Amino acid sequence: MIENTPESLVLSVGAINGSGPESYEWRMAMRPLAARVRHLREGVSSPLCVNVVYFIPGPTVQIDFEGVRTGSFSRAKRDLIVQAALPEQPALPYDEILRALMVASIDAAEAFAKRRKIAESLPQLRDLVGKL
């Protein structure tokens, strides 16, 4: 098992902006989520860092998947990018969708960590996301 990561890197939020009409609402909904993640991750460590990158649909970003998928991984930094596809026409409030995709991202990261024998589970990240 790999040693724990520094807490400042344990979970982060990013976005790929499609510049569509919905992008402003998505970005505004992400701000409080990202701030809450920054606050809650203080003092938390994990064997895997997870960067959740939300894909905002629009003319400049064509999203070819639904839900979440794992992206690039840096073994040296123990950093995994998890990509989360946002819907063009949300059926639920933005913040609910963002939180649900964050939970799904941790599920995907945990499965990745187990497959790669990094960790059997990521309880620290799961607890952090449970507080959002």
GIJO-V541710 format. One record per pair of residues at least 12 apart in sequence whose ideal C-beta (glycine too) atoms are under 6 Angstrom apart, sorted by the first residue. I is the first residue (numbers start at 1). J is the second residue. D is the distance in whole Angstrom. If there is no record, write none. Layout:
i->I j->J d->D
i->I j->J d->D
//
This chain:
i->2 j->47 d->5
i->2 j->78 d->6
i->2 j->118 d->6
i->4 j->45 d->4
i->4 j->47 d->6
i->5 j->46 d->6
i->5 j->49 d->5
i->5 j->78 d->5
i->7 j->41 d->6
i->7 j->43 d->6
i->7 j->44 d->5
i->7 j->45 d->5
i->9 j->49 d->5
i->10 j->41 d->5
i->10 j->44 d->5
i->10 j->46 d->5
i->10 j->49 d->6
i->11 j->37 d->6
i->11 j->41 d->5
i->11 j->50 d->5
i->11 j->128 d->6
i->12 j->51 d->5
i->13 j->34 d->4
i->13 j->37 d->5
i->13 j->52 d->5
i->14 j->51 d->6
i->14 j->53 d->4
i->15 j->54 d->5
i->15 j->56 d->6
i->16 j->55 d->5
i->16 j->61 d->6
i->17 j->56 d->5
i->18 j->56 d->5
i->18 j->57 d->5
i->18 j->58 d->3
i->18 j->60 d->5
i->18 j->61 d->3
i->19 j->58 d->5
i->19 j->59 d->6
i->19 j->60 d->5
i->20 j->57 d->6
i->20 j->58 d->3
i->23 j->56 d->5
i->23 j->58 d->6
i->26 j->56 d->5
i->26 j->86 d->6
i->29 j->94 d->4
i->29 j->95 d->5
i->29 j->98 d->6
i->33 j->98 d->5
i->36 j->132 d->6
i->40 j->128 d->5
i->40 j->131 d->5
i->44 j->124 d->5
i->44 j->128 d->6
i->46 j->122 d->6
i->46 j->124 d->5
i->46 j->125 d->5
i->47 j->118 d->6
i->47 j->119 d->4
i->48 j->78 d->6
i->48 j->80 d->6
i->48 j->113 d->5
i->48 j->118 d->5
i->49 j->78 d->6
i->49 j->79 d->4
i->50 j->80 d->5
i->50 j->82 d->6
i->50 j->109 d->5
i->51 j->81 d->5
i->52 j->82 d->5
i->52 j->84 d->6
i->52 j->102 d->6
i->52 j->105 d->5
i->53 j->81 d->6
i->53 j->83 d->5
i->54 j->84 d->5
i->54 j->86 d->6
i->55 j->85 d->5
i->56 j->86 d->5
i->57 j->88 d->4
i->63 j->85 d->5
i->65 j->85 d->5
i->66 j->85 d->6
i->68 j->82 d->6
i->68 j->84 d->5
i->68 j->104 d->5
i->68 j->105 d->5
i->68 j->108 d->5
i->69 j->83 d->5
i->70 j->82 d->6
i->70 j->108 d->5
i->70 j->112 d->5
i->71 j->83 d->5
i->80 j->109 d->6
i->80 j->112 d->6
i->82 j->105 d->4
i->82 j->108 d->5
i->82 j->109 d->6
i->84 j->101 d->4
i->84 j->105 d->6
i->99 j->132 d->5
i->102 j->129 d->5
i->103 j->129 d->6
i->106 j->125 d->5
i->106 j->126 d->6
i->106 j->129 d->5
i->110 j->122 d->5
//
